Amino acid sequence: MRRLISFRDFDWVLLAFVLLICALGVLEIYSTTYGTKFAGAHIRQIYWIMAGMAVMLTISLINYQVLLENSHWLYIASLASLLAVALFGKKYLGARRWVQLPGGQHFQPSEWVKLVLILVLAKYFSGEGERQASLPDVAKAGLIVAVPMLLVLKQPDLGTALTYFPVAVMGLFLGGIQFRHAAIITVIAGILLPTLWIYGPRLHLVKQYQKDRLTSFLHPEADSQKTGYQIEQSKIAVGSGGIWGKGVRKGTQTQGSFLPEPHTDFIFAAWSEEHGFVGAVALLLLYFMVLMRLIHNAQTAPDSAGGFVVMGVVAVLLFHILVNAGMVVGFMPVTGIPLPLMSYGGSSVLFMFLALGMVMNIRMRRFVN
């Protein structure tokens, strides 16, 4: 007997954890922007969350098999959107990353490309069966990811480009990459990365300020007023929060405007200052619960392609959390990677809910035959 999809199979526990993190994000955005030119950003964030919920519900109703079968068209559309940014994109602070929408809102196409890459690689590797991925398979997967990555690097947006990397790693890992092929890739990367580091600025793939950001976290005190300023102020904010924190709208680094971008890239530092070690650990535990629910959904997916998609979402989410949290305490370079569901930004919020919609889509079809 055929069972139809039902919202009873929705992962309501996962959704509850996600919305709780969103609520904490709205609270922190309100606290960090109060009395500044960004005041009211928390209201706009609520609107983005509501839009994200609508997108999640819509995408959950579209059979993910249809999306997988048309993933090549989605890939072409994603490349076209990145080219549109290069030609017609809105330039802000020296970077051309956004397309202006009606009503004055801005959309960042590079965010939704992550989900497209997850779908394309899931479709590609799920058709390989149980055999190990061959070297041509590895090369094709690398090319699939490299093209949009280079387009995003040209914007320039190093942070978002780096988030494509865990999608490729997860795809190759689940696709059955052989040890010798992994070793070959490591050697090639070991040769290319120093070359990119030296000649990247000349090729306009990496800017000099991006190189400075990638190295300044090692010794931020050496240039605490310029390249090391953000990390120095972030570490002060995290440390000053103590055990219990200073309270909402009472963070001296945050409210004193010493902490840069407290409602976007450095929102975890602001949260830690106002809610202390206990609040920081509690937030990380919430993210841990979200990751565990996602992994459970991957394990119960109706087919390998579904499992690939969910684990791709896990890879991107985990990468965002590790890099952002590591950045604010000085363990990672400043790359502009936001904290998912917490940081202010419509494109980031919509991507996360799109990804969650795909997860729900797969979960709701566990028992459909």
N, C-alpha and C positions, 0 to 999 in steps of 0.2 A: 504494500500500500504506500503510495507516494505522500510524503509529508510536506506541506507548504511551509515557507518561511514564516516566522512569527517573531514579533518583538519580545515575546517571552524569552527567546533565546539571546536577546541582547545581553551584553556583559554590563549589567547595571552596577556591579561593584567597581569595575574599572572606571565607568563613567563618573561614579561618585568620587573616587580618588582624583580624577582629572578635574572635576569641577571644584573640588576643595582647593587644589593647587591654584586654579584660576582665581578663586575668591581671595586667597592670600596674595596673589599677584596684584589684584585690583586694590587691595588694602595698601600694599607697599607702594604702588604707583601713586595713589592718593597722598600718602605720607611724604614721598620724595618730591612731589611736584607742587605741594601746597605752598602758595605764596610766590610761585615762580611763573615764568612765561609759559610753562607747560601745564599750568593748573587746569584741571578738567580732563586731563589725559585719561584718568581712570574711567570717566564716563564713556569716552570713545572706546576704551578697551572692552567695556561691557558690551557695547554694540558689536564689536568684532567677535566677541565670544558667542553672542546670540546668532550672528551670521554663521559662525563656525558650526554651531549646533545644527542649524538648518542644512548646511552643506553636508555634515556628517550623516544626518538622517536620510538625505537624498542619495548620497553615494552608497549607503548601506543597502538600498533597495535595488541598485543596479547589479546584476549578477557579475561577480568579479571575473568569471570566465569570459564574458563579453569584453571586458576591459583588457584582459590578457591577450585575447585574440586580436584586438585592435591596438595593442601597445606600440606597434611600429608606427602607426599613424600619430599616436600621442607623442612619440619620440620626435617625429618630424615637426609636429606642431610646437614642441618645446624648443627645438632649435630655431624655428621661425620666430618665436617670442623673444629669444635671446638676441637674435639679429635685429629685431624691432627695437629692442632697448638700445643697441649700438647706434641705430639710425635715428630714432625718434625719442629716445629716453630722456627723462628729466635729470639734469645734472645738479647734484647737491654736494657741497663740500669736496669738490674735485672728482666725484665719482658719478658715473652714469649707470644707475642700477634700477631705476623705477620708470614705469609708464604711468602717465597721469590719466586718471579715470574721470568720468563725469561727476561733478559735485566736488571736485578738488581733491579727492582721495588719490593715493598712489599705490600701485601694485608692483611687487617685486617678483617677476617671473622666475628668477633663479630658485625661489623657494619651492615652487610646485614641481620643478624639474627633478627634485630628489625623489618624489613619489613615482614619477615617470620612469626614472632609472631603476627603481625597485621593481616595477612591473615588467620592464623590458628584460632585466636580468633573470627575474623569476620565470618568465616565459621561455627564455633561451635555455637556462640550465635545467628546468623541470622536464624538458624533452629529452634529456640525456640519459634517463633511466638510472640504473645503478652503476654504470661504468664511470671511470674516472675521467675528468676533463682533460682533453688533449691540449697540446701546446697551441694549436690554432684556436681552440675554444678560449683559452686564456687570452690570446692576442686580440680576438674579436671582442671579448668582454672589456678588455682594457681600452680598446678604441671607442667602444660605446660610451664609456665614462669619460674618456679623455677629451672628446670633442666639446661637449658642453662645459667641461671644466676649464678648458682654454678660453672659451668665450666669456665665462664669468671672470676669469683672471684678467681679461682685457678691460673689464668695466672700470676700475679694478675692484674686485671683492674677494680677497684672499680667504676670508673666513668662510663664506658660503661655498667657495670652491673646495675647500678642505673637507666640508661635510659630505661631498660626493665620494670621498675616499673610503669611509667605512661601508658604504653601499657596495663598492667594488670588492672589498675584502670579504664581506659576508657572502656575496654572490659566489666568489671563487671558493671559499671555504665549504659552503653547502653544495657547490657544484662538483666537489671532489678533486680539487687541485692536488697534483702529485708533489711530493716533497722536492724532487729535483727541479720542477718548474718553479716552485716557490723560491728555491735557492737562486735560480737564474734571474728571476724578477728582482730579488734582493741585490744581486750583484749589479744589474743594470741600473737600479735606483741609486746604488752607491756611487755609480759613475755619473749619472745624469744630475743628481741633486747638487753636487758641488759646481757643476757646469752652469746650472740654472742660477745658483747663488751668485756666481761671478758675473755671468753675462745676462741675467734676467732683466736688470734695469735697461740695458742697451736694447734688448729685444722687446721691451715694453710689456713683459709678462709679470714682472715683479717691480714694484716701486722701491726707491731707497728707503722711504719712511716705513714700508712694510718690513724690510730687512732689519731696520733699527728696532722695530717692535718685537721681532722674533728673537732678538738677542738681548734686549734691554732687561728682560725679566731675570737674567742670570745675575746681573749686578745693577739693580735699579738705583742704588744709592750713588752710583758713579755719575749719574746725570738726573738727579732727583727733580730738577725743575723743567726738564724737557721729556726725553724719551722714557725716563723711569718714573715720571710724575704719577701716572695713573696707578701703577702697581704699588708705589709707596703709599699713596693716599688710601688705596683699597685695603692694604694690609693694616694700616692704622685704624681704619673703620672696623674691620673684622675684630682686631684685638681689643678695641675700646668697648666692644659690646659685652665683654666679660661673660659670666655664666647666664644671666637672665636678660641682659640687654637693657637699653636705656628707655625703651617705650616708643610707641608710635609718635612721630613728629618730634622726637626728642634726641635724635642722633646729631651729635655735634659736627661730625665730618659731613654727614648728609645735609642737614639743615643749614650748615655753614657754607655750603656750596664748594667745599674742598674736594669731595668725591665726584669725579666726572661721570656723566651719563648714569646717574643713580637709578633711573627708571627703565633703562634699557640694558646695556651690556653689564653694568655693575650692580644690578638689582640684588644679587645675592650678598654682596658686601654690605649694602644698605640694610637688607633684612637681618644680617648677622649683627650689625651694630645696634639695631633697634630691638632685636629679640634674643640676642646672645647665643651662646653655645647650644643651649637647649633648643632654641628656635631653629637654629641651623641644622641640628641633627634631626629634629622632627620633620623638617622639610625634605631632607635627603631620604628619610625613611618613607615618606609619601612617594617619592620618585621610585624608590626600591619596590614598593608595593605595585606601582604601575608597571614596572618592568617585569615583575613576577607574573602579573596577570597576562601581560602580552605573551610571555614565553609559554604560559599554560595554553593560551589560545593557539599558538603555533603548534604545540604538541597535539592538539585535538582538531587541527585543520582537516578538512575532508580529503585533501590531496597534497602532493608535494609542492605544487605551485602556490597553494594557499599558505603553506608553512613558510615558503621562501619569502612571500610578501610580508608576513607578520615579523619574521626575523630581520628583514630589511628595515622595518620600522624600529625594531629594538636597537639595531646597530646605530641608526641616525640619532635616536633619542639618547642612547647611552653616550655617544660621542659628544653631543651637545652638553650634557650634564657634566661629564668629566672635564672637558676643556673649559667650560665657563667657571665651574667651581674651582678648578685648578688655577685658573687665571687670576681670580680675585685674591688668592692667598699666595701668589707669586711662584707657583709650581709650573705654570704654563704661560706661554707668551700671550700678549694681547692681540687677538685676532678678530674681534668684533662678532663673535658667535654668541647669540642670545641664550638665555636660560629658558627652555621651552615652557610655555603656558604661564610663565611669570613675567618675563620681560615685555615691555610695551612694544607693540608692532602688529599691524593687521596681517601682513603677509605671513609672518611666523605663526600667528594664531591660526590662520586659515589652513596653513600646511598641516599643522598638528591635528586639526579636526578632520581634514581630508584623510590623513593617514589613519586616524581612529575610525573613520567611516569605513575604510577598507578592511580594517580588523573586524569590525562589527559585521560587515558584509560576509566575511569568511566564516565567522563564528555562527551566524544565523543559518548557514547552509551545511552545518555539520551532519544533520540528520536528513537532508534532502537527497533523495535517490531517484 
